[in-house]
Amino acid sequence: MQMQATQLRVGNIIEHEGQLWRVMQATHRTPGNKRGFMQVKLRNLRAGTQTEYRFASEDRVERVSLEQHVAEYLFESGGRYTFMNTDNYEQIELDRDALGDAVNYLVPNNQIEIEFHDGTPIGVSLPKTVDLKVVEAAPGIKTATVSNVLKPAKTETGLVVGVPNFINEGDVVTVDTESGEYVGRAKG
């Protein structure tokens, strides 16, 4: 479905230069007496890479609709990640390339949405935040009173997150899946 570039919104999936992209940021700019344009940040759905692109206001883009099915993440084996469709119990495998940075947020038994294009699974749609258990954390400094000082903590998925001094090994923290940043201590 064709649409005007000025109608691009965060979350839209478009086909651009033969690839599928998710719009991560979209800003309409009209600099002085020059022609307006859309400045967009795009994430490649297959490779996970990000790029910025400038569309002229009059450009038309091809919007793509993806099918989404809720699935439960089961396990990883040899770089292949296995999910189970919660409707029909069919197992779906995706490789690390298709998932990109999403592998840092996959915890067994969590439910996520798998995205399909023309019947082929191409990636996952993560929730805004996930709860991850801290498996390794540097000891806190007892005299540290400044709250904005962060220390590195390794989570159960291997993701290293900057956390406040009071977070210890075994704690569960909430992490933003877009930025990879600590949001807070998970309610337990």
Secondary structure by P-SEA (a helix, b strand, c coil): ccccccccccccccccccbbbbbcbbbbbbccccbbbbbbbbbcccccccbbbbbcccbbbbbbbbbbbbbbbccccccbbbbbcccccbbbbbcccccccccccccccbbbbbbbccccccbbbbccbbbbbbccccccccccccccbbbbbbccccccccccccccccbbbbbccccccccccccc
